């Protein structure tokens, strides 16, 4: 039985109890969310050492970090270091997007070292294998695609991005819409090319029940991918994007009926004034399924600083109801991220997630800020470091410019709070 089937039949679900303890909410809250599909707990039983997390309504906004090799850079030890950095910085999940080297061996090494939720995109491997065996991505078969899914499941992958909504119908919307950037999703591009070349329907859509059978057998969660997500703000909220989302909404219900956990991926590049509407539309069409967004990036000119453009959009999206933020690094659009990029990307997305959690009333979020404010008022620098998202950064920042005063070197003896305290009588005035 899958995790969701155990929950529905009233059997004990230790993963639910673990998530409830971690989140500071009742077991009933998590259990009910799991049963009605507004919460997912991606937890493949074959992922040894996993500490399960919940994603969805009423829970803390989660952050994912993408890792993986490329055809130009294949340093497995480097990816393992990035994995450790991502986890140490508080990532709730990682995805292996490797396209270079021995992809299967890399995935197994990363999973073995990973205690957090682990995701992949199996069509990458299916497409690359097709190039090596048959000369082109478009020569992969439906069996190749499903074999890749099963191989990832056997290795313990907790959730998989599957681009079921890239169909002949949604591609036709793309063709007639006219975009600046067309398709920027790698998995979406693989399938778009395959569909157009073979003049056949997407096997992941056409044989969706086959996919559900695999998900039920191995108990991994489906992350319905946004293969037609906008790649620039000019392409946001167009017919192709929403046609894909409409199709995914129907697939969400079929997954739930089959006892399979499912969540939905979203854009992409979206101007700030369209983000809330995008989230509301997804929640409506997909019946409250958890929403997993890449950024979204709110401008296209932030090259080198896209962790900031992504964090701005992520905060707005999460405050509006998005549940899961895929980090964006400073190297987005430029290069494979290095270790510092991973660190900066995770931290920026965690700040965005926490800012949204305050708005959403997530248990403990506002109180964390109150503790920091009390520590600042008391000029308690040790406590301020303790409550900072990155304590070591806070400590280094305070000591960067020495000061003989209790306040920081920005204000020194003219600290605003200290001055006002004297005149309010909170602290005895100096004679």
FENJO-V694345 format. One line per field, one symbol per residue. ss: DSSP state (H for helix, E for strand, - for the rest). burial: b if it has 24 or more other C-alpha atoms within 12 Angstrom, else e. A space follows every 50 residues. Layout:
ss=???
burial=???
This chain:
ss=--HHHHHH-----HHHHHHHHHH---HHHHHHHHHH--EE---------- ----EE-----EEEEEE--------HHHHHHHHHHHHH----EEEE---- --HHHHHHHHHH----EEEE-HHHHHHHHHHHHH--HHH--HHHHHHHHH HHHH----EEEE-----HHHHHHHHHH--------HHHHHHHHHHHHH-- --HHHH-HHHHHHHHHHH--EEEE--------HHH---HHHHHHHHHHHH HHHHHHH----EEEEE--E--HHHHHHHHHHHHHH-----EEEE--E--- -----HHHHHHHHHHHHHHH---EEE------------HHHHHHHHHHHH HHHHHHHHHH----HHHHHHHHHHHHH---HHHHHHH---HHHHHHHHH- -----------HHH-HHHHHHHHH-------
burial=ebbbbebbeeeebebbbbbbeebebebebbbbbbbbbbbbbbbbbbbbeb bbbbbbbbbbbbbbbbbbbbeeeebbebbbbbbbbbbebbbbbbbbbbbb eebbebbbbbbebbbbbbbbbbbbbbbbbbeeeeeebbbbbbebbbbbbb bbbbbbbbbbbbbbbbbbbbbeebeebebeebbbbbbbbbbbbbbbeeee bbbbbeebebbbbbbbbbbbbbbbbbbbbbbbbbbbbbbbbbbbbbbbbb bbbbbbebbbbbbbbbbbbbbbebbbebbbbbbebbbbbbbbbbbbbbbb ebeebbbbbbbbbbbbbbbbbbbbbbbbbbbbeeebbbbebbbbbbbbbb bbbbbbbbbbebeebeeeeeebeeebeeeebeebbebbbeeeeeeeebee eeeeeebbeeeeeeeebbeeeeeeeeeeeee
